[in-house]
């Protein structure tokens, strides 16, 4: 379950970056597009594991369906 959530987050992140890059390129704002790409890459290597901190909750997949989430304002 955690892997699915992580994959969904990465998909959303990639889609957001791709949409923004598309707008910038369409507007001939190449320097801005390069700046965003440089934020996605560390030391010339794209490392997706750097996107997330380690899970410190120690929840298991069996625990997740029983969690109750709430939003804070």
C-alpha positions in Angstrom: 0.0 0.0 0.0 2.8 2.5 0.9 4.5 1.7 -2.4 1.2 2.5 -4.3 0.9 5.8 -2.4 4.5 6.7 -3.2 4.1 5.8 -6.8 1.0 7.9 -7.0 2.8 10.8 -5.4 5.7 10.5 -7.9 3.2 10.3 -10.8 1.6 13.5 -9.6 4.9 15.2 -9.1 6.1 14.2 -12.6 2.9 15.4 -14.2 3.0 18.7 -12.5 6.6 19.3 -13.6 5.8 18.1 -17.1 2.8 20.5 -17.4 4.8 23.4 -16.1 7.8 22.7 -18.5 5.4 22.4 -21.4 4.0 25.9 -20.7 7.4 27.4 -20.3 8.7 25.9 -23.5 5.6 27.0 -25.4 6.3 30.5 -24.2 9.9 30.3 -25.3 11.1 30.6 -21.6 13.9 28.1 -22.0 16.0 29.5 -19.1 13.1 29.1 -16.7 12.5 25.5 -18.0 16.2 24.7 -17.5 16.0 26.1 -14.0 13.1 23.8 -13.1 14.9 20.8 -14.6 18.0 21.6 -12.6 15.8 21.5 -9.4 14.8 17.9 -10.3 18.4 16.7 -10.6 21.1 16.4 -8.0 24.7 16.0 -9.1 23.6 15.2 -12.7 21.6 12.2 -11.5 17.8 11.9 -11.0 17.3 10.1 -7.7 13.7 9.5 -6.8 14.5 8.2 -3.4 15.7 11.7 -2.5 12.1 12.9 -3.0 10.9 11.3 0.2 12.2 11.1 3.7 12.3 7.7 5.3 9.1 6.5 6.8 9.5 6.7 10.5 6.0 5.7 11.4 6.8 1.9 11.4 3.2 1.3 10.1 2.7 -1.9 8.3 0.4 -2.5 5.3 -2.0 -4.2 7.7 -2.1 -1.0 9.9 -3.0 1.4 7.1 -6.7 0.5 6.6 -7.3 1.2 10.3 -5.7 4.7 10.3 -8.0 7.7 10.6 -6.6 10.8 8.7 -7.6 14.3 9.5 -6.7 17.7 8.0 -5.4 20.5 10.1 -6.1 24.1 9.3 
